[in-house]
Amino acid sequence: MQLHNTSAIVLRTIPYGDTSIIVTALTEKFGLQLYIVKGARKTNSKGKSLAQYFQPTAQLDMVVYNQPSKNFQFIKEVKWQVIYQNILEKVLYNAVAIYMAELLFKCIKEAEENQELYDFVRDNIRILDTAETQTLINMPVYFALHLAEYLGFRIEDNFDEAHQVLDWHSGTFIEELPSHSNYLPADLSFYVSEFLKSNNPITLYRIKTNRTDRQQILLGLEVFYKHHVPDFTSLKSLSILMQILD
C-alpha cells in the first residue's frame, strides 16, 4: 500500500469494536474517505487517546494508506493542522460546527478530489472558530446557502421588486406564491438575498437577523436540501442548533 500526505476535515466518528473508531473525513487529496483507526479509544499513561483528534470539523494533517479498491482506509500518522480556540470548548461554536459537519456528511458522496469545495469548507470552519457573536449566529445560514453552489444546485439571486418569494423547490425568487407551502415570504427572502450577496462570512455581522428569522430560514434550507440531494434525511443537529442559537 502506498503512503500519501493529505489534509483532512473530520465529518463524523463512530465507535468500532471495543477500542477502535470509524472516521468519515473530507480529505484534500482523495475527497470523502472512511478510515478505521484501531485502538483509538485506548488511553495512554497520560490519559489521552487518538480519538481526541477525530472530533467533528477537526482539521488534521495525516499520512494515510490509500487503496481506491477498498471501502476503508488506514491512517499511519495524524497531527493537528489547526488548534481551535472555541469550536471544541464553547457550546454555541460547537453546535454550529456539528451542524456544518452533519450537512457535509449528508451531501458529499464522492471519493474524488474537489479543491474548491475543500478550501471553502476549511476556510469557513476557521472563520467560525474566531467569529464574533453576530457573525457566529449567521454562519449556519451562510454556510448552507453557499455550500449548495459547490454541490451544483445554487439558489439564483434574482430577488427584486417583482421577485420577492423564495421557492425552495426551484431555488429561485418568484413573483407569486407557489402551489406548495415550501417558500419564504418577502421579508425573509430579502435576508436570503443578502446572504447570497455576501462573499465572505466575516461580513455577516452586517445582516441583522433575529432568532425567528434564522429558524425559519434554516428549516427552509433543510427542505431545499431534501429536494436536491438524493436520500437526504432530516438533520439531527438542527433542532439542537435552533434551541441555543439566540
C-alpha positions as a printed NumPy array, in Angstrom:
array([[  0.   ,   0.   ,   0.   ],
       [  1.273,   3.437,  -0.926],
       [  1.54 ,   6.222,   1.658],
       [  0.192,   9.722,   0.998],
       [  0.169,  13.054,   2.839],
       [ -3.169,  14.823,   2.932],
       [ -5.06 ,  17.413,   4.927],
       [ -8.439,  16.298,   6.239],
       [-11.574,  17.641,   7.905],
       [-13.431,  15.212,  10.167],
       [-17.164,  14.91 ,   9.463],
       [-18.213,  12.006,  11.676],
       [-16.721,   9.479,  14.1  ],
       [-18.436,   6.316,  15.321],
       [-17.218,   3.515,  17.629],
       [-15.968,   0.306,  16.049],
       [-15.374,  -2.785,  18.137],
       [-14.159,  -2.401,  21.684],
       [-11.493,   0.265,  21.216],
       [-11.463,   1.416,  17.589],
       [-13.365,   4.068,  15.603],
       [-14.508,   4.647,  12.034],
       [-13.823,   8.182,  10.84 ],
       [-15.563,   9.829,   7.906],
       [-13.367,  12.646,   6.636],
       [-13.296,  15.093,   3.767],
       [ -9.712,  14.898,   2.549],
       [ -7.963,  17.406,   0.361],
       [ -6.351,  14.73 ,  -1.823],
       [ -8.995,  11.998,  -2.063],
       [-12.368,  13.601,  -1.3  ],
       [-14.647,  11.686,   1.066],
       [-12.907,   8.767,   2.817],
       [-13.627,   6.242,   5.561],
       [-10.793,   5.371,   7.943],
       [-10.58 ,   2.666,  10.569],
       [ -8.421,   3.855,  13.465],
       [ -7.549,   0.791,  15.507],
       [ -7.215,   1.236,  19.261],
       [ -8.156,   4.926,  19.034],
       [-10.172,   4.812,  22.27 ],
       [ -7.374,   3.298,  24.31 ],
       [ -5.812,   5.81 ,  26.689],
       [ -2.095,   6.132,  27.323],
       [ -0.313,   6.762,  30.625],
       [ -1.301,  10.433,  30.431],
       [ -4.986,   9.6  ,  29.977],
       [ -5.04 ,  10.654,  26.303],
       [ -6.103,   8.726,  23.222],
       [ -6.001,   9.051,  19.441],
       [ -9.758,   9.641,  19.499],
       [ -9.15 ,  13.235,  20.634],
       [ -8.038,  14.111,  17.111],
       [-11.206,  12.936,  15.416],
       [-13.888,  15.323,  16.635],
       [-16.267,  16.774,  14.007],
       [-14.705,  19.628,  11.967],
       [-11.203,  18.937,  13.346],
       [ -8.612,  19.905,  10.719],
       [ -5.748,  17.444,  10.532],
       [ -2.564,  16.627,   8.667],
       [ -2.422,  12.91 ,   8.037],
       [ -0.196,  10.276,   6.484],
       [ -2.558,   7.649,   5.078],
       [ -2.621,   4.415,   3.165],
       [ -4.861,   4.678,   0.119],
       [ -6.25 ,   1.801,  -1.896],
       [ -9.106,   3.023,  -4.139],
       [-10.47 ,  -0.52 ,  -4.405],
       [-11.067,  -0.698,  -0.621],
       [-14.045,   0.718,   1.27 ],
       [-11.95 ,   1.521,   4.341],
       [ -8.517,   3.131,   4.511],
       [ -5.97 ,   3.395,   7.332],
       [ -4.055,   6.247,   8.959],
       [ -0.357,   5.929,   9.745],
       [  0.21 ,   9.338,  11.319],
       [ -2.006,  12.214,  12.416],
       [ -1.447,  15.656,  13.907],
       [ -3.416,  18.856,  14.361],
       [ -3.317,  21.254,  11.436],
       [ -5.228,  23.871,  13.422],
       [ -5.788,  24.052,  17.174],
       [ -9.182,  25.66 ,  17.671],
       [ -9.835,  28.434,  20.156],
       [-13.597,  27.973,  20.547],
       [-15.139,  25.16 ,  18.486],
       [-14.242,  22.291,  20.784],
       [-14.805,  24.178,  24.04 ],
       [-17.792,  26.536,  23.69 ],
       [-21.312,  25.197,  23.266],
       [-22.593,  27.597,  20.595],
       [-19.486,  27.354,  18.431],
       [-19.579,  23.573,  18.734],
       [-23.28 ,  23.407,  17.819],
       [-22.69 ,  25.387,  14.626],
       [-19.673,  23.203,  13.775],
       [-21.679,  19.999,  14.317],
       [-24.415,  21.347,  12.029],
       [-21.87 ,  22.106,   9.315],
       [-20.264,  18.665,   9.653],
       [-23.594,  16.83 ,   9.506],
       [-24.726,  18.801,   6.468],
       [-21.491,  17.913,   4.683],
       [-21.775,  14.263,   5.712],
       [-25.267,  14.002,   4.209],
       [-24.333,  15.764,   0.967],
       [-20.864,  14.62 ,  -0.08 ],
       [-20.782,  11.177,  -1.641],
       [-17.772,  11.191,  -3.954],
       [-14.293,   9.865,  -3.204],
       [-12.564,  12.298,  -5.503],
       [-10.573,  15.486,  -5.122],
       [-12.517,  18.751,  -5.128],
       [-10.104,  21.515,  -4.171],
       [-12.622,  24.365,  -4.35 ],
       [-15.05 ,  22.573,  -2.051],
       [-12.294,  21.633,   0.368],
       [-10.978,  25.2  ,   0.526],
       [-14.489,  26.561,   1.099],
       [-15.148,  24.18 ,   3.995],
       [-11.696,  24.664,   5.551],
       [-11.872,  28.455,   5.418],
       [-15.416,  28.693,   6.79 ],
       [-14.62 ,  26.483,   9.77 ],
       [-11.575,  28.584,  10.604],
       [-13.611,  31.773,  10.394],
       [-16.291,  30.197,  12.592],
       [-13.715,  29.421,  15.286],
       [-12.789,  33.088,  15.781],
       [-16.112,  34.712,  14.834],
       [-17.771,  37.435,  16.857],
       [-21.355,  36.827,  18.02 ],
       [-23.301,  38.387,  15.122],
       [-21.162,  36.597,  12.561],
       [-21.372,  33.344,  14.514],
       [-25.171,  33.249,  14.667],
       [-25.431,  33.907,  10.923],
       [-22.856,  31.268,   9.956],
       [-25.234,  28.276,   9.621],
       [-27.437,  30.077,   7.083],
       [-24.453,  31.427,   5.178],
       [-22.718,  28.063,   5.062],
       [-25.764,  26.105,   3.912],
       [-26.614,  28.637,   1.207],
       [-23.113,  28.844,  -0.231],
       [-22.31 ,  25.137,   0.109],
       [-25.07 ,  24.473,  -2.427],
       [-23.036,  26.362,  -5.038],
       [-20.232,  23.789,  -4.726],
       [-22.697,  20.914,  -4.91 ],
       [-24.29 ,  22.091,  -8.154],
       [-27.698,  23.437,  -7.13 ],
       [-27.151,  27.026,  -6.025],
       [-30.036,  29.412,  -5.363],
       [-30.254,  32.033,  -8.064],
       [-30.161,  35.519,  -6.527],
       [-32.803,  37.154,  -8.706],
       [-34.525,  38.906,  -5.783],
       [-36.054,  42.25 ,  -6.845],
       [-39.327,  44.169,  -6.588],
       [-41.066,  41.682,  -8.864],
       [-39.498,  38.503,  -7.414],
       [-39.817,  38.542,  -3.636],
       [-40.852,  34.983,  -2.759],
       [-38.195,  32.287,  -2.455],
       [-39.411,  28.936,  -3.765],
       [-37.343,  26.25 ,  -2.01 ],
       [-38.195,  23.697,  -4.685],
       [-36.938,  25.655,  -7.668],
       [-34.266,  27.575,  -5.768],
       [-35.354,  30.888,  -7.285],
       [-37.215,  34.012,  -6.225],
       [-40.623,  34.096,  -7.896],
       [-43.435,  36.593,  -8.439],
       [-46.41 ,  34.784,  -6.91 ],
       [-46.932,  32.27 ,  -4.131],
       [-46.334,  28.705,  -5.339],
       [-48.933,  25.94 ,  -5.084],
       [-46.945,  24.224,  -2.295],
       [-46.057,  25.524,   1.178],
       [-42.264,  25.384,   0.903],
       [-41.443,  29.023,   0.325],
       [-40.281,  32.118,   2.171],
       [-42.265,  35.386,   2.292],
       [-40.756,  38.639,   1.073],
       [-39.224,  39.802,   4.366],
       [-37.277,  36.567,   4.867],
       [-36.472,  36.233,   1.172],
       [-34.764,  39.609,   1.409],
       [-32.403,  38.249,   4.065],
       [-31.584,  35.202,   1.946],
       [-30.696,  37.531,  -0.913],
       [-28.398,  39.447,   1.427],
       [-26.688,  36.213,   2.489],
       [-26.23 ,  35.221,  -1.149],
       [-24.631,  38.576,  -1.948],
       [-22.106,  38.155,   0.861],
       [-18.888,  36.635,  -0.481],
       [-17.098,  36.392,   2.848],
       [-18.561,  35.283,   6.195],
       [-16.562,  37.869,   8.117],
       [-19.041,  40.463,   6.776],
       [-22.07 ,  38.633,   8.213],
       [-22.296,  40.969,  11.2  ],
       [-23.971,  43.436,   8.825],
       [-27.018,  41.176,   8.363],
       [-29.262,  41.836,  11.36 ],
       [-31.489,  38.766,  11.546],
       [-33.361,  37.743,  14.677],
       [-33.788,  34.26 ,  16.138],
       [-37.159,  33.604,  14.472],
       [-35.859,  34.739,  11.073],
       [-32.893,  32.376,  11.266],
       [-35.011,  29.462,  12.44 ],
       [-37.436,  29.837,   9.532],
       [-34.627,  30.138,   7.   ],
       [-32.781,  27.113,   8.413],
       [-35.95 ,  24.998,   8.319],
       [-36.469,  26.071,   4.719],
       [-32.888,  25.217,   3.838],
       [-33.437,  21.683,   5.119],
       [-36.396,  21.398,   2.733],
       [-34.215,  22.795,  -0.063],
       [-31.524,  20.171,   0.543],
       [-34.088,  17.365,   0.769],
       [-35.405,  18.455,  -2.613],
       [-31.972,  18.489,  -4.277],
       [-29.856,  15.805,  -2.562],
       [-30.905,  12.16 ,  -3.072],
       [-31.731,  10.327,   0.172],
       [-31.165,  13.457,   2.271],
       [-32.721,  12.968,   5.715],
       [-33.531,  15.425,   8.493],
       [-30.565,  16.971,  10.303],
       [-30.354,  15.817,  13.914],
       [-28.146,  18.794,  14.758],
       [-30.685,  21.339,  13.534],
       [-33.116,  21.022,  16.438],
       [-30.279,  21.486,  18.927],
       [-28.864,  24.413,  16.998],
       [-32.25 ,  26.155,  16.86 ],
       [-32.698,  25.835,  20.621],
       [-29.433,  27.546,  21.523],
       [-28.946,  29.956,  18.609],
       [-30.146,  33.306,  20.002]])
